[in-house]
């Protein structure tokens, strides 16, 4: 059998969730090709972060220096590189479809801001959110029809892409989530009911709807509760500083800085209820994480949240712009008489790809 050659491109995936996507993909691919006639070349920003003996790593350190470099690599340099390497498959893990030469081409789209209409507040706190919402939509369109398959994380995104880009070759690849369960419990204050929102301080993450709901709680309810937010304290982000200045006086609000993974898991285990009001996500990992601990959840009444939640009983949804809706749910929960709406998976996932192994089997099939 002819040895296949695949190029995996993730040159701008350097930190946070997107780096995890790249590392997980290469880890799974490294295991997958042990018994396959496949040669893998990975294009990354920093080669020192990857140790895979059967994957050739090409470092492109200038890829994050500026957008001009990113565009140069995607639409000029990669064509030259592809002619040299002559891959059977080119798989771009970061939303854009490069200008290359290969027998088959694939792209994995997971950046949420192309699906988001920013408000003036989003521009105010981080102009990049506004710029990216426009820029990414333009970049997604370039060359997208050259792909054999476009991978997205959820069905509602598939529906949006079909209409927006007039394509039908879209496949849902559900993010692979490996449950990490700890028996440790974070030392929250005893005799309080604890609500938790783990999220980066981005304006579209919508922390304010929670904080406004807290301000609206009756005194007897407020005194029984504590609300915990990660990655806010000591952050240089304008939105984080605004939240601290505007709502730091609330006695039952606790702003944390960045927390280690072990602490995060112990906080999930110790909390009483997850709050997740984000206005846009391509998945919403905390939903999966809280579900793994079988915890109650109050989620934004949006398609991404319902799809990420799947079949689950202990969940209710609220208008992400209505703090009164959320305050009512919190009050009922504290009083001990919550009425959960529950959720049923709205889509048939039998034809979806459920992990990286299935993705690689799919793209390597003739």
C-alpha positions as CSV (number, residue, x, y, z in Angstrom):
1,X,0.0,0.0,0.0
2,X,1.3,3.4,-0.9
3,X,2.5,5.5,2.0
4,X,0.2,8.5,2.5
5,X,1.6,11.9,3.5
6,X,-0.5,14.3,5.6
7,X,0.3,17.9,6.6
8,X,-1.4,19.2,9.8
9,X,-1.3,23.0,10.1
10,X,-1.8,24.7,13.4
11,X,0.6,27.7,13.2
12,X,-1.5,30.1,15.3
13,X,-2.7,27.7,17.9
14,X,-0.4,28.7,20.7
15,X,-2.3,28.8,24.0
16,X,-5.5,28.0,25.8
17,X,-8.3,25.9,24.2
18,X,-7.0,26.1,20.7
19,X,-3.5,24.9,21.7
20,X,-5.3,22.0,23.5
21,X,-7.1,21.2,20.2
22,X,-3.8,21.0,18.3
23,X,-1.9,19.0,21.0
24,X,-4.8,16.5,21.4
25,X,-5.1,16.1,17.6
26,X,-1.3,15.4,17.2
27,X,-1.3,13.1,20.2
28,X,-4.2,11.0,18.8
29,X,-2.7,11.1,15.3
30,X,0.7,9.9,16.6
31,X,-1.1,6.9,18.2
32,X,-3.3,6.3,15.1
33,X,-0.4,6.1,12.6
34,X,1.6,3.5,14.6
35,X,-0.1,0.8,12.6
36,X,-0.7,2.8,9.4
37,X,1.4,3.6,6.4
38,X,1.2,7.4,7.0
39,X,3.8,10.1,7.2
40,X,2.8,13.2,9.2
41,X,4.2,16.7,9.0
42,X,3.0,19.2,11.6
43,X,3.3,23.0,11.1
44,X,3.4,24.7,14.5
45,X,4.4,27.9,16.1
46,X,6.8,26.4,18.7
47,X,8.3,23.0,18.1
48,X,9.6,22.7,21.7
49,X,6.0,22.1,22.9
50,X,5.7,18.8,20.9
51,X,7.4,15.5,21.4
52,X,6.1,13.0,18.9
53,X,8.8,10.6,17.6
54,X,6.7,9.7,14.5
55,X,5.7,13.2,13.5
56,X,8.0,15.6,11.7
57,X,7.6,19.1,13.3
58,X,8.2,22.2,11.2
59,X,8.4,25.4,13.4
60,X,7.1,28.7,12.1
61,X,7.8,31.1,14.9
62,X,6.7,34.3,13.0
63,X,3.2,33.0,12.5
64,X,1.9,34.9,15.6
65,X,4.0,38.0,15.2
66,X,1.4,39.8,13.1
67,X,-1.6,39.1,10.8
68,X,0.6,40.0,7.8
69,X,2.8,37.0,8.5
70,X,-0.2,34.8,9.1
71,X,-1.7,35.8,5.7
72,X,1.6,35.4,4.0
73,X,2.0,31.9,5.2
74,X,-1.6,30.9,4.5
75,X,-1.9,32.3,1.0
76,X,1.7,32.4,-0.4
77,X,4.3,30.4,1.5
78,X,2.2,27.3,2.0
79,X,1.6,26.9,-1.7
80,X,5.4,26.8,-2.2
81,X,5.8,24.4,0.7
82,X,3.0,22.1,-0.5
83,X,4.7,21.8,-3.9
84,X,7.9,20.8,-2.1
85,X,6.3,18.3,0.3
86,X,3.6,17.0,-2.1
87,X,1.1,15.9,0.5
88,X,-1.8,13.6,-0.2
89,X,-3.8,15.5,2.5
90,X,-3.6,19.0,3.9
91,X,-5.6,19.5,7.1
92,X,-5.9,23.0,8.5
93,X,-6.9,23.0,12.1
94,X,-7.4,26.8,12.4
95,X,-10.5,27.9,10.5
96,X,-8.8,29.2,7.3
97,X,-8.3,27.3,4.0
98,X,-4.8,28.0,2.7
99,X,-3.8,28.3,-0.9
100,X,-2.0,25.0,-1.4
101,X,-1.6,22.0,-3.7
102,X,-2.7,18.6,-2.4
103,X,-4.9,15.7,-3.5
104,X,-7.4,16.4,-0.7
105,X,-7.8,19.4,1.6
106,X,-9.7,19.7,4.9
107,X,-10.4,22.5,7.4
108,X,-11.6,22.5,11.0
109,X,-13.6,25.6,11.9
110,X,-13.9,26.4,15.6
111,X,-13.5,30.2,16.1
112,X,-16.7,31.5,17.6
113,X,-16.5,35.2,16.7
114,X,-17.4,34.7,13.0
115,X,-20.8,33.6,14.4
116,X,-21.1,36.7,16.7
117,X,-22.4,40.2,16.0
118,X,-20.4,42.4,18.4
119,X,-22.0,45.3,20.3
120,X,-20.4,48.6,21.0
121,X,-19.4,47.2,24.4
122,X,-17.4,44.4,22.7
123,X,-15.5,46.9,20.6
124,X,-14.9,49.1,23.7
125,X,-13.4,46.4,25.9
126,X,-11.5,44.5,23.2
127,X,-11.6,45.9,19.6
128,X,-10.1,42.6,18.4
129,X,-13.4,40.9,19.0
130,X,-15.1,43.3,16.6
131,X,-12.2,43.1,14.1
132,X,-12.1,39.3,14.2
133,X,-15.9,39.0,13.8
134,X,-15.5,40.8,10.4
135,X,-12.1,39.5,9.4
136,X,-12.7,35.8,10.2
137,X,-15.9,35.8,8.2
138,X,-14.0,37.1,5.2
139,X,-11.1,34.6,5.8
140,X,-13.5,31.7,6.2
141,X,-14.9,32.3,2.8
142,X,-11.5,32.3,1.0
143,X,-10.9,29.0,-0.7
144,X,-13.6,27.2,1.5
145,X,-15.0,25.5,-1.6
146,X,-11.6,23.8,-2.2
147,X,-12.1,21.6,0.8
148,X,-13.1,18.0,0.5
149,X,-14.8,18.5,3.9
150,X,-15.3,21.3,6.3
151,X,-15.5,20.2,9.9
152,X,-17.5,22.1,12.5
153,X,-18.3,21.3,16.2
154,X,-22.1,21.5,16.3
155,X,-25.1,21.0,14.0
156,X,-26.4,24.6,14.3
157,X,-23.0,25.8,13.0
158,X,-23.3,23.4,10.1
159,X,-26.7,24.9,9.3
160,X,-25.2,28.5,9.4
161,X,-22.3,27.5,7.2
162,X,-24.5,25.9,4.6
163,X,-26.5,29.1,4.2
164,X,-23.6,31.6,4.6
165,X,-21.1,29.9,2.4
166,X,-23.5,27.9,0.1
167,X,-21.7,24.6,0.7
168,X,-23.0,21.1,1.6
169,X,-19.7,19.2,2.3
170,X,-19.9,19.9,6.1
171,X,-19.3,17.3,8.7
172,X,-19.9,17.6,12.4
173,X,-16.9,16.6,14.4
174,X,-17.9,16.7,18.1
175,X,-15.0,17.8,20.3
176,X,-13.5,14.8,22.1
177,X,-14.1,15.2,25.8
178,X,-12.3,12.9,28.2
179,X,-13.9,13.1,31.6
180,X,-11.5,14.1,34.4
181,X,-13.1,13.4,37.7
182,X,-11.5,14.3,41.0
183,X,-12.6,13.3,44.5
184,X,-11.0,16.4,45.9
185,X,-13.3,19.3,46.8
186,X,-12.3,22.9,46.9
187,X,-12.6,24.5,50.3
188,X,-15.6,26.8,49.6
189,X,-17.2,28.4,52.7
190,X,-19.4,26.0,54.6
191,X,-23.2,26.5,54.9
192,X,-23.3,28.5,51.7
193,X,-24.7,27.7,48.2
194,X,-22.0,28.1,45.6
195,X,-22.5,29.1,42.0
196,X,-19.6,28.8,39.6
197,X,-18.6,30.4,36.3
198,X,-15.2,29.4,34.9
199,X,-14.5,31.6,31.9
200,X,-12.0,34.0,30.4
201,X,-12.9,37.7,30.7
202,X,-14.2,38.4,27.3
203,X,-17.2,40.7,26.9
204,X,-19.2,38.1,25.0
205,X,-18.8,35.7,27.9
206,X,-21.4,37.9,29.5
207,X,-20.4,37.9,33.1
208,X,-22.5,41.0,33.7
209,X,-25.8,39.2,33.4
210,X,-24.8,37.1,36.5
211,X,-23.5,40.1,38.4
212,X,-26.6,42.1,37.7
213,X,-28.7,39.1,38.8
214,X,-26.8,39.0,42.1
215,X,-27.5,42.6,42.7
216,X,-31.2,42.0,42.2
217,X,-31.4,39.0,44.7
218,X,-33.4,39.5,47.9
219,X,-31.2,40.0,50.9
220,X,-32.1,36.7,52.5
221,X,-31.2,34.8,49.3
222,X,-28.0,36.8,48.8
223,X,-26.8,36.0,52.3
224,X,-27.0,32.3,51.6
225,X,-25.0,32.4,48.4
226,X,-21.5,32.8,47.0
227,X,-20.5,33.3,43.3
228,X,-17.1,32.3,42.0
229,X,-15.5,33.6,38.8
230,X,-12.1,32.4,37.5
231,X,-9.4,34.4,35.6
232,X,-10.7,37.8,36.6
233,X,-8.4,38.8,39.6
234,X,-5.2,40.6,38.5
235,X,-6.1,40.2,34.8
236,X,-4.8,42.9,32.5
237,X,-7.9,42.6,30.3
238,X,-10.0,45.7,30.2
239,X,-13.2,43.7,30.7
240,X,-11.9,42.0,33.8
241,X,-10.8,45.3,35.3
242,X,-14.3,46.7,34.6
243,X,-15.9,43.8,36.3
244,X,-13.8,44.2,39.4
245,X,-14.3,48.0,39.6
246,X,-18.1,47.8,38.9
247,X,-19.0,44.7,41.0
248,X,-16.1,44.1,43.4
249,X,-18.1,45.5,46.3
250,X,-20.5,42.6,46.2
251,X,-19.7,40.6,49.4
252,X,-20.9,37.3,47.9
253,X,-18.8,37.5,44.8
254,X,-15.3,36.0,44.6
255,X,-13.0,36.8,41.7
256,X,-10.1,34.4,41.2
257,X,-7.0,34.7,39.0
258,X,-6.0,31.9,36.7
259,X,-6.4,28.5,38.4
260,X,-4.6,25.2,37.8
261,X,-6.4,22.4,36.3
262,X,-6.5,20.4,39.5
263,X,-8.0,23.3,41.4
264,X,-10.6,23.9,38.6
265,X,-11.7,20.3,38.8
266,X,-12.0,20.5,42.6
267,X,-14.1,23.6,42.2
268,X,-16.5,21.8,39.9
269,X,-16.8,19.0,42.5
270,X,-17.5,21.4,45.3
271,X,-19.9,23.8,43.5
272,X,-23.7,23.5,43.8
273,X,-24.6,24.9,40.3
274,X,-22.9,26.0,37.1
275,X,-23.8,29.3,35.5
276,X,-23.0,29.7,31.8
277,X,-24.4,32.8,30.1
278,X,-21.9,33.2,27.2
279,X,-23.5,34.7,24.1
280,X,-21.5,32.6,21.7
281,X,-19.5,29.4,21.8
282,X,-18.5,26.7,19.3
283,X,-19.0,24.2,22.1
284,X,-18.8,25.4,25.7
285,X,-16.5,23.0,27.6
286,X,-17.6,23.9,31.1
287,X,-21.0,22.5,30.2
288,X,-19.4,19.1,29.5
289,X,-17.3,19.4,32.6
290,X,-20.1,20.2,34.9
291,X,-22.2,17.5,33.4
292,X,-19.5,15.0,34.2
293,X,-19.9,15.8,37.8
294,X,-23.7,15.5,37.5
295,X,-24.2,19.1,38.7
296,X,-27.2,21.4,38.1
297,X,-26.7,24.0,35.4
298,X,-28.3,27.3,34.4
299,X,-27.4,28.0,30.8
300,X,-28.0,30.7,28.2
301,X,-31.0,29.8,26.1
302,X,-29.0,29.5,22.9
303,X,-28.4,26.7,20.4
304,X,-24.8,26.0,21.3
305,X,-25.7,25.4,25.0
306,X,-28.6,23.0,24.2
307,X,-26.4,21.0,21.9
308,X,-23.4,20.9,24.2
309,X,-25.7,19.9,27.1
310,X,-27.4,17.0,25.2
311,X,-29.7,14.8,27.2
312,X,-29.8,16.0,30.7
313,X,-32.4,16.6,33.4
314,X,-30.8,19.0,35.9
315,X,-30.7,22.0,33.6
316,X,-32.7,25.2,33.0
317,X,-32.2,27.9,30.4
318,X,-32.5,31.7,30.7
319,X,-32.5,34.7,28.4
320,X,-28.8,35.6,28.2
321,X,-29.8,39.3,28.2
322,X,-32.2,39.1,31.1
323,X,-30.7,39.2,34.6
324,X,-34.2,39.0,36.1
325,X,-34.7,35.6,34.5
326,X,-31.5,34.3,36.0
327,X,-32.2,35.9,39.4
328,X,-35.5,34.0,39.6
329,X,-33.7,30.7,38.8
330,X,-31.1,31.4,41.5
331,X,-33.8,32.3,44.0
332,X,-35.8,29.1,43.4
333,X,-32.6,27.1,43.6
334,X,-31.6,28.6,47.0
335,X,-35.1,28.2,48.4
336,X,-34.9,24.5,47.6
337,X,-37.6,24.3,45.0
338,X,-36.0,24.5,41.5
339,X,-38.0,23.4,38.5
340,X,-35.5,22.1,36.0
341,X,-36.6,22.3,32.3
342,X,-34.4,19.4,31.3
343,X,-33.0,19.1,27.8
344,X,-33.1,16.5,25.0
345,X,-30.4,16.4,22.4
346,X,-31.9,18.2,19.4
347,X,-29.9,16.4,16.7
348,X,-29.2,12.9,15.5
349,X,-25.4,12.4,16.2
350,X,-25.1,8.9,14.8
351,X,-23.4,10.1,11.6
352,X,-21.1,12.6,13.4
353,X,-17.5,12.0,14.2
354,X,-17.0,11.7,17.9
355,X,-13.2,11.7,18.4
356,X,-10.0,12.4,16.6
357,X,-9.5,8.8,15.7
358,X,-12.8,8.9,13.7
359,X,-11.7,12.1,12.1
360,X,-8.4,10.7,10.9
361,X,-10.1,7.5,9.7
362,X,-12.5,9.7,7.7
363,X,-9.8,11.9,6.1
364,X,-7.5,9.0,5.3
365,X,-10.2,7.0,3.6
366,X,-9.8,6.9,-0.2
